[in-house]
């Protein structure tokens, strides 16, 4: 599935306000954890398939999966950077 130990999937839309607030956080996480965490964004208004695949009800939704695609954690709504960092630490990402 992925060469990364953890993939951080953001399911949202580029016109959704809380989703827009997640964009700089996602960029920071991608840079800070380069090679350890893959960050992926799906605009579910433009392409609903990923939203259906992950069974999302609200946006933004963040799904964290392991190398094989197994879901490790899920969060709905704006996800503050500090809480994401805490979660990544719990998931064993240094």
PyMOL commands that set and color helices and strands:
alter all, ss='L'
color gray80, all
select helices_A, chain A and resi 17-32+49-53+81-90
alter helices_A, ss='H'
color red, helices_A
select strands_A, chain A and resi 6-12+37-43+61-66+71-76
alter strands_A, ss='S'
color yellow, strands_A
deselect
rebuild
show_as cartoon
